[in-house]
Amino acid sequence: MRRIGVVLLLTLLGLGLGLGLGLAVGWLWWPVEYIDTEIADLKLEHQRDYVLMVGDAYALNGDLEAARARLSLLRVPDVADLVRSCAEAALAAGAPRSEVSHLARLAIALGASSPALTPYLAPAPSVP
């Protein structure tokens, strides 16, 4: 009976040491390094940030083909719908008018429209 307890104790000790050493090797000494990841591999929230950056770039330079090329890196079936949904999400979240406006203009340029975004297509009113 005592021999079974010793074997069980040594087995658990070995498993614990192996697990600890494996975690130390994987997290401390040789952690995974992501190199050259694709834009399409980003989490959804970061993809939305990327779409916002593309919208900002489009607002600055007006180059629709460059915006299309950048958005194609996301590998989604309908980029216009993605931009429209990002604009509506920004609107619902209370994002700044400029952010919603940039996304709305890009969505319209790509062929997606939404009645909620129509007010954001006009220039912002000037404050006296």
RANOR-V475705 format. One record per residue. SS is DSSP state (a for helix, b for strand, c for the rest). PHI is phi in whole degrees, 0 to 359 (* if undefined). PSI is psi in whole degrees, -180 to 180 (none if undefined). Layout:
SS_PHI_PSI / SS_PHI_PSI
This chain:
c_*_-42 / a_294_-34 / a_295_-37 / a_294_-40 / a_296_-40 / a_293_-43 / a_296_-43 / a_296_-42 / a_297_-45 / a_294_-36 / a_295_-46 / a_295_-39 / a_297_-43 / a_296_-42 / a_297_-43 / a_297_-45 / a_296_-41 / a_296_-43 / a_295_-46 / a_298_-44 / a_294_-40 / a_297_-43 / a_294_-40 / a_296_-43 / a_295_-46 / a_288_-31 / a_260_-32 / a_257_-50 / a_271_-44 / c_230_65 / c_289_159 / c_291_134 / c_240_121 / c_272_124 / c_232_134 / c_57_49 / c_284_156 / c_274_151 / a_299_-36 / a_294_-17 / a_274_-4 / c_291_156 / c_296_159 / a_303_-42 / a_296_-35 / a_282_-30 / a_296_-38 / a_295_-39 / a_298_-40 / a_296_-44 / a_299_-40 / a_298_-41 / a_295_-38 / a_295_-40 / a_298_-40 / a_296_-42 / a_295_-41 / a_296_-39 / a_296_-32 / a_281_-44 / a_249_-16 / c_68_15 / c_272_96 / a_292_-37 / a_294_-38 / a_294_-39 / a_296_-43 / a_299_-43 / a_297_-42 / a_293_-42 / a_290_-27 / a_295_-21 / c_294_-19 / c_284_-17 / c_54_49 / c_255_151 / c_295_-34 / c_225_95 / a_292_-32 / a_298_-43 / a_294_-37 / a_297_-45 / a_295_-42 / a_299_-45 / a_293_-34 / a_293_-39 / a_294_-43 / a_294_-37 / a_294_-40 / a_295_-40 / a_296_-45 / a_294_-30 / c_277_-4 / c_78_32 / c_293_161 / c_302_150 / a_304_-40 / a_297_-39 / a_297_-48 / a_295_-40 / a_296_-44 / a_298_-44 / a_292_-40 / a_297_-44 / a_297_-41 / a_292_-41 / a_299_-45 / a_296_-43 / a_297_-31 / a_276_-9 / c_105_9 / c_253_133 / c_234_159 / c_206_132 / a_300_-30 / a_292_-25 / a_267_-12 / a_306_-43 / a_297_-19 / a_269_2 / c_274_-27 / c_283_153 / c_300_149 / c_295_140 / c_295_142 / c_279_145 / c_261_124 / c_289_none
